[in-house]
């Protein structure tokens, strides 16, 4: 029974946590409303500007640049932020960027390649290589802004984009510090299943199915969408993390019409490239630059952060939020430790290379209780 549960859980994530197109909600939201819809409130202390930039593969990425209004004109430390897996910049990454800008950072939330308002065809595809590159492209963009000190750039990866952020930090030495929240290692969970429960026989069968799907896609000239998506309606008996995903992506709390998890589906073969391309092979090479890993105590994904912490070297910290689930770190201001994130980046991105504590903007947000290792 335990094995069946693991495989059932895996099917929700492996080829898509999304849910098929919802015509009713599309009819309610016209194009203008879609462009203006954010799942969080923007503070009067922060400005937001839509921006575009290209990655190394020539794909145009769409982002929102958040800046603190109280900046006196000198270049600031900056952060590139993306995730969760299947989300858009108007959801969690935008919330994180707005909160960090309120604390004195320039912050860029961006849609990864093939998703949201970013370019790339076909749509709704993820790639361990290209999505790692997306973070480096965001660093390119930030480093060209007059408001940014290019020697003080860090990144934050949320959920599935946490693994990409660690991979990017390992290869791109311009990234001075990296933090993750509710981390997923998408290559590991696709290749081995949750808690590494996928057997060699099951993995082989999965790859055979994906390989045959390529014939179907080639004959039709377009990739088929996944059918392993979030349910349109909860029936009862779903794993708690699926319920949590549903309650974020499929309700007014977190719904966005451009979010794959809210209103679309990954392509059926998206998992294929993750099966043989482990993201964290070179995590040790992030050192001596610092790593901060944040996870909820009750998160089903907690072990990804714990194992990444064990694998990383040098300056590293694991923060476990008491009582928190995976999805709590998407948008709950009373749970996400923004003050901890602010202090981490203020220390490691300050002008004196971390020898002094940088001054950060005051905030009224609650600080969560945390336990650290």
C-alpha positions as CSV (number, residue, x, y, z in Angstrom):
1,X,0.0,0.0,0.0
2,X,2.8,2.4,0.9
3,X,4.5,1.7,-2.5
4,X,1.2,2.4,-4.3
5,X,0.8,5.7,-2.4
6,X,4.2,6.8,-3.4
7,X,3.5,6.1,-7.1
8,X,0.1,7.8,-6.9
9,X,1.8,10.9,-5.5
10,X,4.5,10.8,-8.1
11,X,2.0,10.8,-10.9
12,X,0.6,14.1,-9.8
13,X,4.0,15.8,-10.0
14,X,6.1,13.9,-12.5
15,X,4.5,15.1,-15.7
16,X,2.4,18.0,-14.3
17,X,0.7,19.3,-11.2
18,X,-1.6,21.2,-13.4
19,X,-5.2,21.0,-14.3
20,X,-7.0,21.2,-17.7
21,X,-8.2,24.4,-19.1
22,X,-11.1,26.0,-17.2
23,X,-13.3,27.7,-19.7
24,X,-15.6,29.3,-17.1
25,X,-12.7,31.2,-15.5
26,X,-11.2,32.1,-18.8
27,X,-14.6,33.7,-19.8
28,X,-14.6,35.7,-16.6
29,X,-11.1,37.1,-17.1
30,X,-10.5,39.1,-20.3
31,X,-7.0,39.8,-21.5
32,X,-6.6,43.1,-19.7
33,X,-7.7,41.5,-16.4
34,X,-5.2,38.7,-16.9
35,X,-2.3,41.1,-17.3
36,X,-3.3,43.1,-14.2
37,X,-4.1,40.1,-11.9
38,X,-1.7,39.5,-9.1
39,X,-2.4,37.2,-6.1
40,X,-0.9,39.6,-3.6
41,X,-1.0,43.3,-2.5
42,X,1.7,45.6,-3.6
43,X,3.0,47.9,-0.8
44,X,3.1,51.6,-1.3
45,X,6.8,51.4,-0.5
46,X,7.6,49.5,-3.7
47,X,7.4,50.1,-7.4
48,X,6.8,47.4,-10.0
49,X,7.9,47.6,-13.7
50,X,7.3,45.0,-16.4
51,X,10.6,44.1,-18.1
52,X,11.9,41.7,-20.8
53,X,15.3,40.1,-21.4
54,X,16.8,37.2,-23.4
55,X,18.5,34.1,-22.1
56,X,21.5,32.5,-23.8
57,X,19.3,30.5,-26.1
58,X,17.5,33.6,-27.4
59,X,14.3,33.0,-25.6
60,X,12.7,36.3,-24.4
61,X,11.8,36.1,-20.7
62,X,9.1,38.3,-19.1
63,X,9.7,39.7,-15.6
64,X,8.5,42.2,-13.0
65,X,11.2,44.4,-11.5
66,X,10.5,45.6,-8.0
67,X,12.4,48.5,-6.5
68,X,12.1,50.2,-3.0
69,X,10.8,53.8,-3.3
70,X,13.2,54.9,-0.5
71,X,16.3,54.3,-2.5
72,X,18.5,57.4,-2.5
73,X,20.1,56.6,-5.9
74,X,23.0,54.4,-5.1
75,X,23.2,50.9,-6.6
76,X,21.6,48.2,-4.4
77,X,22.0,44.5,-3.9
78,X,19.6,42.6,-6.1
79,X,17.8,39.3,-6.2
80,X,16.4,37.1,-9.1
81,X,13.4,35.0,-8.0
82,X,11.4,32.3,-9.7
83,X,9.0,29.4,-8.9
84,X,7.1,27.4,-7.8
85,X,7.2,24.8,-10.6
86,X,4.2,25.6,-12.8
87,X,3.6,29.0,-11.3
88,X,3.9,32.5,-12.8
89,X,5.5,35.8,-11.6
90,X,2.1,37.1,-10.5
91,X,2.0,34.4,-7.8
92,X,4.6,33.4,-5.2
93,X,7.8,34.7,-6.9
94,X,6.2,38.2,-7.3
95,X,5.1,38.1,-3.6
96,X,8.7,37.3,-2.6
97,X,10.1,40.0,-4.9
98,X,7.8,42.6,-3.5
99,X,8.6,41.7,0.1
100,X,12.3,41.8,-0.5
101,X,12.1,45.1,-2.3
102,X,10.2,46.5,0.7
103,X,13.3,45.4,2.7
104,X,15.7,47.4,0.5
105,X,16.6,45.1,-2.4
106,X,16.1,45.4,-6.1
107,X,14.1,42.2,-6.9
108,X,13.2,40.6,-10.2
109,X,10.4,38.0,-10.4
110,X,10.4,36.2,-13.8
111,X,8.4,33.7,-15.8
112,X,10.7,30.8,-16.9
113,X,11.1,29.9,-20.5
114,X,8.0,28.3,-22.2
115,X,5.6,29.5,-19.5
116,X,3.6,32.6,-18.4
117,X,4.4,35.6,-20.5
118,X,7.9,34.4,-21.4
119,X,8.7,33.1,-24.9
120,X,9.6,29.7,-26.2
121,X,7.8,27.0,-28.2
122,X,6.2,24.7,-27.5
123,X,4.4,26.0,-24.5
124,X,4.4,24.5,-21.0
125,X,7.8,22.7,-21.2
126,X,10.4,22.5,-18.4
127,X,14.1,21.8,-19.0
128,X,16.9,21.3,-16.4
129,X,19.4,23.1,-18.7
130,X,17.3,25.9,-20.0
131,X,15.6,26.7,-16.7
132,X,19.0,26.8,-15.0
133,X,20.0,29.2,-17.7
134,X,17.0,31.4,-17.0
135,X,18.4,32.3,-13.6
136,X,21.7,33.3,-15.2
137,X,19.9,35.4,-17.8
138,X,18.1,37.1,-14.9
139,X,21.5,37.9,-13.4
140,X,22.6,39.3,-16.8
141,X,19.6,41.6,-16.8
142,X,20.0,42.8,-13.2
143,X,23.7,43.5,-13.7
144,X,23.0,45.9,-16.5
145,X,20.6,48.1,-14.4
146,X,22.0,51.3,-13.0
147,X,20.0,50.7,-9.8
148,X,22.0,47.4,-9.2
149,X,25.5,46.7,-7.9
150,X,26.4,43.8,-10.1
151,X,28.8,42.5,-7.5
152,X,25.9,42.0,-5.1
153,X,23.4,39.7,-6.8
154,X,21.7,36.7,-5.2
155,X,18.9,34.4,-6.2
156,X,15.9,32.7,-4.6
157,X,14.3,29.5,-5.9
158,X,10.9,28.4,-4.7
159,X,9.7,24.8,-4.9
160,X,10.9,23.2,-8.2
161,X,12.9,26.3,-9.0
162,X,14.9,25.8,-5.9
163,X,16.8,22.9,-7.6
164,X,17.4,25.1,-10.6
165,X,18.7,27.9,-8.4
166,X,21.2,25.7,-6.7
167,X,22.4,24.4,-10.1
168,X,22.7,28.0,-11.3
169,X,24.7,29.1,-8.3
170,X,27.1,26.2,-8.7
171,X,27.9,27.1,-12.3
172,X,27.5,30.9,-12.4
173,X,30.1,32.4,-10.0
174,X,28.5,35.9,-10.3
175,X,25.8,34.7,-8.0
176,X,27.0,35.6,-4.5
177,X,24.4,33.9,-2.4
178,X,21.4,31.5,-2.9
179,X,18.3,30.7,-0.9
180,X,15.6,28.2,-1.4
181,X,12.1,27.7,0.1
182,X,10.0,24.5,-0.1
183,X,12.7,22.9,-2.3
184,X,12.0,20.2,-4.9
185,X,14.8,18.5,-6.7
186,X,12.9,17.9,-10.0
187,X,15.5,15.7,-11.5
188,X,15.5,13.4,-8.4
189,X,11.8,13.1,-8.0
190,X,11.3,12.4,-11.7
191,X,14.1,9.9,-11.9
192,X,13.5,8.1,-8.6
193,X,10.1,9.0,-7.4
194,X,9.2,10.4,-4.0
195,X,11.6,9.2,-1.3
196,X,13.5,7.4,-4.0
197,X,10.8,4.6,-4.1
198,X,10.8,4.1,-7.9
199,X,12.2,0.7,-8.8
200,X,14.3,0.1,-11.9
201,X,11.5,-1.8,-13.5
202,X,9.0,1.1,-12.9
203,X,11.5,3.6,-14.2
204,X,12.1,1.6,-17.3
205,X,8.3,1.3,-17.9
206,X,7.9,5.0,-17.4
207,X,10.6,5.8,-19.9
208,X,9.1,3.3,-22.4
209,X,5.8,5.2,-22.2
210,X,7.4,8.6,-22.6
211,X,9.4,7.3,-25.6
212,X,6.2,6.0,-27.3
213,X,4.5,9.3,-26.6
214,X,7.2,10.9,-28.7
215,X,6.0,8.9,-31.7
216,X,2.5,10.2,-31.1
217,X,3.7,13.8,-30.8
218,X,5.9,13.5,-33.9
219,X,3.0,12.2,-36.0
220,X,0.7,14.9,-34.8
221,X,3.3,17.7,-35.1
222,X,2.6,19.0,-31.6
223,X,3.3,17.7,-28.1
224,X,0.3,16.3,-26.2
225,X,-0.6,17.8,-22.8
226,X,-0.3,15.6,-19.7
227,X,-3.4,14.1,-18.2
228,X,-1.8,13.6,-14.8
229,X,-3.1,16.9,-13.4
230,X,-4.7,18.4,-10.3
231,X,-8.3,17.3,-10.2
232,X,-11.0,19.8,-11.2
233,X,-12.7,19.0,-7.9
234,X,-11.5,17.3,-4.7
235,X,-13.2,13.9,-4.2
236,X,-11.7,13.1,-0.8
237,X,-8.9,10.7,0.0
238,X,-6.3,12.7,-2.0
239,X,-2.8,13.0,-0.4
240,X,-2.7,16.1,1.8
241,X,-0.1,17.8,-0.3
242,X,-2.4,17.5,-3.3
243,X,-5.2,19.1,-1.3
244,X,-2.8,21.9,-0.3
245,X,-1.8,22.5,-4.0
246,X,-5.5,22.6,-5.0
247,X,-6.3,25.1,-2.2
248,X,-3.6,27.4,-3.6
249,X,-3.8,27.1,-7.3
250,X,-7.4,26.4,-7.9
251,X,-9.0,28.9,-5.5
252,X,-9.0,32.7,-5.5
253,X,-6.1,32.5,-3.0
254,X,-3.6,31.7,-5.7
255,X,-5.3,31.1,-9.0
256,X,-3.8,32.8,-12.1
257,X,-5.0,32.2,-15.6
258,X,-1.5,31.9,-17.0
259,X,-0.3,29.5,-14.3
260,X,0.1,25.9,-15.6
261,X,-0.9,24.6,-12.2
262,X,-4.0,26.7,-12.2
263,X,-5.2,26.6,-15.7
264,X,-3.1,24.4,-18.0
265,X,-0.9,21.3,-18.2
266,X,2.7,20.4,-18.7
267,X,3.5,18.5,-22.0
268,X,3.2,14.8,-21.5
269,X,7.0,14.3,-22.2
270,X,8.2,17.1,-19.9
271,X,9.6,14.6,-17.4
272,X,11.9,13.0,-19.9
273,X,14.9,15.3,-19.8
274,X,14.8,15.3,-16.0
275,X,15.2,11.5,-15.8
276,X,18.9,11.5,-16.8
277,X,20.1,15.0,-15.8
278,X,20.6,15.3,-12.0
279,X,20.5,19.0,-11.0
280,X,22.6,18.8,-7.8
281,X,25.6,17.0,-9.1
282,X,27.9,20.0,-8.4
283,X,26.2,21.5,-5.4
284,X,29.5,21.4,-3.5
285,X,30.9,24.0,-5.9
286,X,28.6,26.7,-4.6
287,X,31.1,27.0,-1.7
288,X,32.5,29.2,-0.4
289,X,29.4,31.2,-1.3
290,X,26.6,30.8,1.2
291,X,23.4,28.7,0.9
292,X,20.2,29.1,2.9
293,X,17.6,26.3,2.7
294,X,14.1,26.8,4.2
295,X,11.5,24.1,4.6
296,X,8.3,23.5,6.5
297,X,8.4,21.0,9.4
298,X,5.3,19.2,8.0
299,X,6.2,19.6,4.3
300,X,6.2,16.4,2.2
301,X,9.2,17.9,0.4
302,X,11.2,18.6,3.5
303,X,13.7,15.8,2.8
304,X,14.9,17.6,-0.4
305,X,16.2,20.5,1.7
306,X,17.6,18.3,4.3
307,X,19.6,16.2,1.8
308,X,20.7,19.3,-0.1
309,X,22.0,20.7,3.2
310,X,24.0,17.5,3.8
311,X,25.5,17.6,0.3
312,X,26.4,21.3,0.3
313,X,29.7,22.5,1.7
314,X,31.0,25.7,3.3
315,X,28.6,28.3,4.6
316,X,25.2,26.6,4.7
317,X,22.1,26.8,6.9
318,X,18.9,24.8,7.1
319,X,15.9,26.5,8.5
320,X,12.8,24.4,9.4
321,X,9.6,26.4,10.0
322,X,7.6,24.7,12.9
323,X,4.2,23.5,11.8
324,X,4.5,24.7,8.2
325,X,3.6,22.7,5.1
326,X,5.1,22.9,1.7
327,X,2.5,25.3,0.3
328,X,2.5,27.6,3.4
329,X,5.8,28.9,2.1
330,X,4.1,30.0,-1.1
331,X,2.2,33.0,0.2
332,X,1.6,33.0,4.0
333,X,3.2,36.2,5.3
334,X,2.9,35.0,8.9
335,X,4.9,31.9,8.0
336,X,7.5,32.8,5.4
337,X,10.6,34.1,7.2
338,X,11.2,37.1,5.1
339,X,13.2,38.8,7.9
340,X,15.5,35.8,7.9
341,X,15.9,36.0,4.1
342,X,16.5,39.7,4.4
343,X,19.2,39.3,7.0
344,X,20.9,36.5,5.1
345,X,21.2,38.5,1.9
346,X,21.9,41.7,3.7
347,X,24.9,40.0,5.3
348,X,26.2,38.2,2.2
349,X,25.4,40.8,-0.4
350,X,26.6,43.9,1.5
351,X,29.3,46.2,0.1
352,X,31.9,44.9,2.6
353,X,31.5,41.3,1.4
354,X,29.7,40.2,4.6
355,X,32.1,41.8,7.1
356,X,29.4,44.1,8.3
357,X,25.6,43.8,8.6
358,X,23.9,45.9,6.0
359,X,21.1,48.1,7.0
360,X,17.7,46.9,5.7
361,X,14.4,48.7,5.4
362,X,11.9,48.4,8.3
363,X,9.0,46.1,7.8
364,X,5.7,45.4,9.6
365,X,5.5,41.8,8.5
366,X,5.4,39.1,11.2
367,X,8.6,37.1,11.8
368,X,8.0,33.3,11.9
369,X,9.6,31.2,14.6
370,X,12.3,29.1,13.1
371,X,14.7,26.3,14.1
372,X,18.1,26.2,12.4
373,X,20.8,23.6,11.8
